Amino acid sequence: MNTGKINKLSTLTSKIQAATPICTESMLMHYLEYVRQATNAANVSWFAGYQGRYANELWKAELLDGWKIMEHVMLEIPVEIVKPDKVMSSEEAQTEYFKKAEKEYYEKASERGVDPMTQHIINSAGQTRTHRIIDIEVDLSEHWVKTEYRSSLGVGDRMTGVFNLDAEAESYLIVDRALGDEPFSQDNENELYRCLVEFPRVHDWLFLERGLLAEHKNPLSPRHRQLIPMLLAGMSEKDIASEIGRAFGTTHNYISDIYDIYAVKSRAELSSLWIRDLK
């Protein structure tokens, strides 16, 4: 590993470790960039995989054996989805891209069956692990997931890393190389595994703030999630109400709901969940 790459990884490591519970979005983006640099990938995406109960209003996509994708964040947005006649925010572009990719994948999967890689990953649930396409020992050269799906997204090769949080929650990293690039090596896969286990707090915080850990089993609605960083930052209920444009009483009810979901009685107890020791 050259000196320049080592320095970049060291800088990203510092940014990840310096993150606080109120800036997990930037923490995640630094982490995805770290994984991309470490594995020499073209792009990296994060998925929240969950098998427990969930709220109907949450974005989700059904997989197999009750597993669902509850959220998806990509490091970069493909150029082709940015419309020249429309200025799109990063969030809007991601939403449009995910909807397009989700629709395309699940239409084909419902017609022809889930691809062998996804089946292999779900069958292995329950432990932190990595997967390369070569692991599944299935020829995908003529499979629709390669010829019609990944190729349309410009993906040449793919690895998946999975950090297991509990029996109902797994944090997925989808690591891609572009068409024409060298396939991922065993060394690349080893690096991906290291990236998974070196930053357990990243995975824990991402699932904790979404209410997706087994001790809660009650995924937060988008509105409740919006309030979490405000509570952790110490904002008063009055200021939170003003920030979200809701009446004080309504905001107080939201906060009470959050305390019930996390089984805590105060803001101090809520904050303590983010600083607990991890195994």
SULBEL-V521718 format. One record per helix or strand of 2 or more residues. SS is the DSSP state (~ for helix, > for strand). FROM is the first residue (numbers start at 1). TO is the last residue. If there is no record, write none. Layout:
ss = (SS,SS)
from = (FROM,FROM)
to = (TO,TO)
This chain:
ss = (~,~,>,>,>,~,~,~,>,~,~,>,>,~,~,~,~,~,~)
from = (3,24,43,61,68,79,90,116,129,133,144,155,169,186,200,222,237,248,267)
to = (17,39,50,62,74,81,112,123,132,136,153,166,178,198,208,232,244,262,272)
